[in-house]
């Protein structure tokens, strides 16, 4: 279980860094990180970090894919974790 907790922390830190980097690149009119990459990081566990960061730095907040999709992914992740914990309690 400790490895899973470390993984979740790491993937959310990566999500925060990648989201922030994309915001900076957008402001500088530089090459951007693709939405597929941002969503992939979210799917594999970084949805919470990505969503909170997006709200704080106001990045991608007009994109329904992110504003609806990320809370849905967070819900899916929470349910999956609770089911796992229930089965292994």
C-alpha positions as CSV (number, residue, x, y, z in Angstrom):
1,X,0.0,0.0,0.0
2,X,2.9,2.4,0.7
3,X,4.1,2.0,-2.9
4,X,0.6,3.0,-4.1
5,X,0.6,6.1,-1.9
6,X,4.1,7.1,-3.2
7,X,2.8,6.5,-6.8
8,X,-0.2,8.8,-6.2
9,X,1.9,11.5,-4.7
10,X,4.5,11.3,-7.6
11,X,1.9,11.2,-10.4
12,X,0.1,14.2,-8.9
13,X,3.3,16.2,-8.5
14,X,4.0,15.4,-12.2
15,X,0.5,16.6,-13.1
16,X,1.1,19.8,-11.3
17,X,4.4,20.4,-13.0
18,X,3.1,19.5,-16.5
19,X,0.0,21.7,-16.1
20,X,2.0,24.6,-14.9
21,X,4.6,24.2,-17.7
22,X,1.8,24.2,-20.3
23,X,0.4,27.4,-18.8
24,X,3.8,29.1,-19.0
25,X,4.3,27.9,-22.5
26,X,0.9,29.2,-23.5
27,X,1.8,32.7,-22.1
28,X,5.1,32.7,-24.0
29,X,3.5,31.4,-27.2
30,X,5.8,28.4,-27.2
31,X,5.3,24.8,-28.2
32,X,2.5,23.3,-26.0
33,X,1.9,20.1,-24.1
34,X,-0.8,18.2,-25.9
35,X,-4.3,17.8,-24.4
36,X,-3.8,14.0,-24.9
37,X,-0.8,14.1,-22.6
38,X,-2.5,16.2,-20.0
39,X,-5.5,13.8,-20.0
40,X,-3.3,10.7,-20.0
41,X,-1.5,11.9,-16.9
42,X,-4.9,12.5,-15.3
43,X,-6.2,9.1,-16.2
44,X,-3.3,7.3,-14.6
45,X,-3.8,9.0,-11.3
46,X,-3.0,12.7,-11.6
47,X,-6.5,14.0,-12.0
48,X,-6.7,15.6,-8.6
49,X,-3.4,17.4,-8.9
50,X,-4.2,18.5,-12.4
51,X,-7.7,19.8,-11.5
52,X,-6.6,21.8,-8.5
53,X,-3.7,23.3,-10.4
54,X,-6.0,24.2,-13.3
55,X,-8.3,26.0,-11.0
56,X,-5.5,27.9,-9.1
57,X,-3.6,29.0,-12.3
58,X,-6.8,29.4,-14.4
59,X,-5.6,27.1,-17.1
60,X,-7.9,25.1,-19.4
61,X,-10.9,26.2,-17.4
62,X,-13.0,26.9,-20.5
63,X,-12.5,23.4,-21.8
64,X,-15.4,21.2,-21.0
65,X,-13.2,18.1,-21.5
66,X,-11.2,19.2,-18.5
67,X,-13.8,20.9,-16.4
68,X,-16.2,17.9,-16.5
69,X,-13.8,15.1,-17.3
70,X,-11.3,15.7,-14.4
71,X,-13.9,15.7,-11.6
72,X,-15.4,12.6,-13.2
73,X,-11.9,10.9,-13.1
74,X,-11.4,12.0,-9.5
75,X,-14.7,10.3,-8.6
76,X,-13.7,7.2,-10.5
77,X,-10.3,7.1,-8.7
78,X,-11.9,7.6,-5.3
79,X,-14.5,4.9,-5.9
80,X,-11.7,2.5,-7.1
81,X,-9.6,3.2,-4.0
82,X,-12.5,2.7,-1.7
83,X,-13.5,-0.6,-3.3
84,X,-9.9,-1.7,-3.1
85,X,-9.6,-0.8,0.6
86,X,-13.0,-2.5,1.3
87,X,-11.9,-5.7,-0.3
88,X,-8.5,-5.7,1.5
89,X,-9.7,-4.7,4.9
